[in-house]
Amino acid sequence: MAFEIVDGMLEPLQPRSTKRGYGRFEKLRIRTADGNWREFAKVATGPAMTPEVIAGGEGRFYFASADGPLGLIGVRRDYHAVVAFGRPASRLHQHAAADAGHGLDRAGQ
């Protein structure tokens, strides 16, 4: 399984298809801080992630792929964080604080 974290501004986009809150997007585009565009083709999202893509905006975007399919599994913004699958909120806050440089250690999970 491969993971990628991208910081930038996500273009708002409507899903190609949805079913029970799950979304499928043809191409997500994120403008990074250096002004370049990163494009991610055929991205799947869970019920928590689909509204985040539709809204667009600035944040840190967490992608994962396993044997081909690419999924957006997390979004962290200044005002909230959303993950696609089971992680207690306290763990999420520890990771967000560590990402922000607040001294919490990821190794002590």
Residue pairs with C-beta under 8 A, 6 or more apart in sequence:
1 64
1 65
1 66
2 64
2 65
2 66
3 62
3 63
3 64
4 62
4 63
4 64
5 60
5 61
5 62
5 63
6 30
6 32
6 38
6 60
6 61
6 63
7 32
7 33
7 59
7 60
7 61
8 30
8 31
8 32
8 33
8 38
8 58
8 61
9 30
9 31
9 56
9 57
9 58
10 28
10 29
10 30
10 52
10 53
10 56
10 57
10 58
10 59
10 61
11 28
11 29
11 30
11 31
11 56
12 53
12 54
12 55
12 56
12 57
13 25
13 27
13 28
13 29
13 53
13 54
13 56
14 54
15 23
15 24
15 25
15 45
15 50
15 53
15 54
16 24
16 25
16 26
17 23
17 24
18 24
18 50
20 47
21 46
21 47
21 50
22 44
22 45
22 46
22 47
22 50
23 44
23 45
23 49
23 50
23 53
24 42
24 43
24 44
24 45
25 42
25 43
25 44
25 45
25 53
26 41
26 42
27 39
27 40
27 41
27 42
27 43
28 39
28 40
28 43
28 53
28 72
29 37
29 38
29 39
29 40
30 37
30 38
30 39
30 40
30 61
31 37
31 38
32 38
40 63
40 70
41 70
42 69
42 70
43 53
43 63
43 70
43 71
43 72
44 69
44 70
44 71
44 72
45 52
45 53
45 71
45 72
45 84
46 71
46 73
46 84
46 85
48 82
48 83
48 84
49 72
49 73
49 74
49 75
49 82
49 84
52 72
52 75
52 82
53 72
57 77
58 77
58 78
59 75
59 76
59 77
59 78
60 75
60 76
60 77
60 99
61 72
61 74
61 75
62 72
62 73
62 74
62 75
62 76
62 83
63 70
63 71
63 72
63 73
64 70
64 71
64 73
65 71
71 84
72 84
73 83
73 84
73 85
74 81
74 82
74 83
74 84
75 81
75 82
76 82
76 96
76 99
81 92
81 93
81 96
83 92
91 109
94 104
94 106
94 109
95 106
97 103
97 104
98 104
98 105
98 106
